Amino acid sequence: MRDYEAEARRRAAFIRDTLQAAGARGVIFGNSGGKDSALVGILCKMACEDTLGLIMPCGSKRNYESDKLDAEALAKQYGIETRVIDLGGTRDEMRKAAGERLSESAVANIAPRLRMAALYAVAASEGRLVAGTSNRSETYMGYFTKWGDAACDFNPIADLTVTEVYEFLRHLGAPACVIDKVPSGGLYDGQTDEGEMGVAYESIDAFLRTGRASEADLAIIERFHKASTHKRTPPLAYKEK
């Protein structure tokens, strides 16, 4: 297990250095009520008093209920400034404007991209940097929205697996409501990360740590990783031959 006391100090220093280099006055992050945003919020608050968490419900019922309550519990415990921006109506208008041809997946991914736009709008107006909340396990699987929840100015937890995120949160005494909840992007009601991927984070993390997995899990992991290569690759740019 990592020395999370030392990890917290190093990551807080990384955040302070990043802000100073950019001449930024503060940090902003999406406070979703989930594990990753909780850890990022705690670390950012340790590094910078002027840390703002945006709660951005959009579409699913749980966004307005359990996710919002969990996000508020985190903010209260760690003294994180909070604002709520309801993006549900904007999502509905965008879906209406795009017509009837959008797939379910395309509709689900509107929310993360609207949240990215909201975060950067506030950040640009207030001299803040956007903190990313994607962990190593999600990134390897490509389980994130391109130009959505993966968009950020810096990411203090990019190297941590889901297992390590939970260990870190327990060390920091994060609210049980965050630690005990089933991982979910909350893009639609009933959605869970592991249910959607078809493989447990425990298996993904074991593979990242050892390079080994069961035959069935390995097939899923390799399929997701290969299919999401474009998400981890900078946009292709034409070069004169």
C-alpha positions in Angstrom: 0.0 0.0 0.0 1.2 3.5 -0.8 2.2 6.0 1.9 -0.9 8.2 1.4 0.2 10.8 4.0 3.3 11.5 1.8 1.2 11.1 -1.4 -1.2 13.8 -0.2 1.7 16.2 0.5 3.3 15.6 -2.9 0.1 16.0 -4.8 -0.9 19.1 -3.0 2.6 20.6 -3.8 2.0 19.6 -7.5 -1.3 21.5 -7.5 0.3 24.6 -5.9 3.2 24.5 -8.4 0.7 24.1 -11.3 -1.4 27.1 -10.2 1.7 29.3 -9.6 3.1 28.4 -13.0 -0.2 29.4 -14.7 -0.7 32.5 -12.6 -4.1 31.1 -11.6 -5.9 32.3 -8.4 -7.8 29.1 -7.7 -9.1 25.7 -8.7 -12.4 24.4 -10.0 -13.6 20.8 -10.3 -16.8 19.0 -11.0 -18.2 17.7 -7.7 -20.2 14.7 -8.8 -20.6 13.0 -5.5 -18.4 10.1 -6.7 -15.1 8.7 -5.5 -12.7 10.4 -8.0 -14.2 13.9 -7.7 -14.1 13.5 -3.9 -10.4 12.7 -3.8 -9.6 15.5 -6.3 -11.6 18.0 -4.3 -9.9 17.1 -1.0 -6.4 17.3 -2.5 -7.2 20.6 -4.2 -8.6 22.1 -1.0 -5.4 21.0 0.8 -3.3 22.8 -1.8 -5.5 25.9 -2.4 -8.0 27.5 -0.1 -9.8 29.0 -3.2 -11.2 25.7 -4.4 -14.6 25.6 -6.0 -16.7 22.5 -6.7 -19.5 22.7 -9.2 -22.4 20.3 -8.8 -24.0 19.9 -12.2 -27.0 17.7 -12.3 -28.0 16.8 -15.9 -30.7 14.4 -16.9 -30.7 11.4 -14.6 -32.8 11.4 -11.4 -29.9 10.4 -9.2 -28.0 13.5 -10.3 -30.6 15.6 -8.5 -30.9 13.3 -5.4 -28.2 11.0 -4.1 -25.3 12.3 -6.2 -26.1 15.9 -5.1 -26.5 15.0 -1.5 -23.2 13.1 -1.5 -21.4 16.0 -3.2 -22.8 18.4 -0.6 -21.7 16.1 2.2 -18.1 16.1 0.9 -18.1 19.9 0.5 -19.4 20.4 4.0 -16.8 18.1 5.6 -13.8 19.7 3.9 -15.1 23.3 3.7 -15.2 23.3 -0.2 -17.1 26.2 -1.7 -20.0 24.8 -3.8 -22.3 26.1 -6.6 -25.0 24.2 -8.4 -25.5 24.6 -12.1 -28.6 22.7 -13.4 -27.7 21.5 -17.0 -30.8 19.4 -17.5 -32.7 22.0 -19.5 -29.7 22.8 -21.7 -29.2 19.1 -22.4 -32.9 18.8 -23.4 -32.6 21.8 -25.7 -29.4 20.4 -27.4 -31.1 17.1 -27.9 -34.1 18.7 -29.4 -32.0 20.9 -31.7 -30.0 17.9 -32.9 -33.1 16.1 -34.1 -34.2 12.5 -33.8 -31.1 10.8 -35.1 -29.0 10.8 -32.0 -28.1 7.4 -30.5 -28.6 6.6 -26.8 -24.9 6.7 -26.4 -24.6 10.1 -28.0 -27.4 11.5 -25.8 -25.7 10.1 -22.7 -22.4 11.8 -23.5 -24.0 15.2 -23.9 -23.9 15.7 -20.1 -20.1 15.3 -19.6 -19.5 17.7 -22.4 -21.9 20.3 -21.0 -20.2 20.0 -17.7 -16.8 20.5 -19.3 -18.2 23.7 -20.9 -19.6 25.0 -17.6 -16.3 24.3 -15.8 -14.3 26.1 -18.3 -16.7 29.1 -18.6 -16.5 29.6 -14.8 -12.7 28.9 -14.7 -12.0 31.5 -17.5 -14.2 34.1 -15.8 -12.5 33.7 -12.4 -8.9 32.9 -13.2 -9.1 29.2 -12.1 -7.7 26.0 -13.5 -9.9 23.0 -14.1 -8.8 19.9 -12.1 -9.4 16.6 -13.8 -10.9 13.6 -12.1 -10.1 10.6 -14.3 -8.3 7.7 -12.7 -5.8 5.2 -14.3 -8.3 2.4 -14.5 -10.9 4.4 -16.4 -8.3 5.9 -18.7 -6.9 2.5 -19.6 -10.4 1.2 -20.4 -11.4 4.4 -22.2 -14.3 4.7 -19.8 -14.7 8.4 -20.1 -16.2 10.9 -22.5 -13.8 12.4 -25.1 -13.8 16.2 -24.7 -16.0 15.7 -21.6 -15.0 14.5 -18.2 -11.4 13.9 -19.4 -10.9 17.5 -20.3 -8.8 19.4 -17.7 -5.8 21.6 -17.1 -4.2 19.2 -14.7 -5.1 15.8 -13.1 -3.7 15.0 -9.6 -5.0 11.4 -9.6 -4.3 10.2 -13.1 -1.8 7.6 -11.9 -4.1 6.0 -9.3 -6.2 2.9 -9.9 -9.7 2.7 -8.5 -8.4 0.5 -5.7 -5.9 3.1 -4.8 -8.5 5.9 -5.0 -10.6 4.1 -2.4 -7.5 3.5 -0.2 -6.6 7.1 -0.4 -10.2 8.2 0.5 -10.2 5.9 3.5 -6.9 7.4 4.7 -8.3 10.9 4.4 -11.5 10.0 6.2 -13.9 10.8 3.3 -17.6 10.5 3.9 -18.9 6.9 3.9 -21.7 7.8 1.5 -19.0 8.4 -1.2 -16.8 5.4 -0.4 -19.7 2.9 -0.1 -21.6 3.9 -3.3 -21.4 1.8 -6.4 -19.2 3.5 -9.0 -21.3 5.1 -11.7 -21.0 7.9 -14.2 -24.6 8.8 -13.4 -25.3 9.4 -17.1 -28.6 7.6 -16.8 -30.6 6.0 -14.0 -29.5 2.4 -13.2 -26.1 2.8 -14.9 -23.0 1.4 -13.2 -19.4 1.4 -14.4 -18.8 -2.3 -13.9 -22.2 -3.3 -15.3 -21.6 -1.3 -18.4 -18.1 -2.6 -19.0 -18.8 -6.2 -18.0 -15.7 -6.4 -15.8 -15.0 -5.5 -12.2 -12.5 -2.7 -11.3 -10.8 -5.3 -9.1 -9.9 -7.3 -12.1 -8.9 -4.2 -14.1 -6.6 -3.0 -11.3 -5.1 -6.5 -10.9 -4.3 -6.5 -14.6 -2.7 -3.1 -14.4 -0.6 -4.2 -11.4 0.4 -7.7 -12.6 -0.4 -7.9 -16.3 -2.6 -10.9 -15.6 -6.3 -11.5 -15.7 -8.7 -14.4 -16.3 -9.3 -15.3 -20.0 -12.8 -13.7 -20.0 -11.7 -10.5 -18.2 -8.6 -10.1 -20.3 -10.7 -10.3 -23.5 -12.9 -7.5 -22.2 -10.0 -5.4 -21.0 -8.1 -5.7 -24.3 -11.3 -4.9 -26.3 -12.1 -1.8 -24.4 -8.5 -0.6 -24.4 -8.0 -1.1 -28.1 -11.4 0.5 -29.1 -10.6 3.6 -27.0 -7.1 4.2 -28.3 -8.3 7.4 -30.1 -9.4 8.8 -26.8 -5.9 8.7 -25.4 -4.2 10.0 -28.6 -3.8 13.6 -29.6 -5.9 14.6 -32.7 -4.3 13.6 -36.0 -2.8 16.5 -37.9 -1.9 16.5 -41.5 1.8 16.6 -42.3 3.2 17.3 -45.7 5.2 14.2 -46.9 
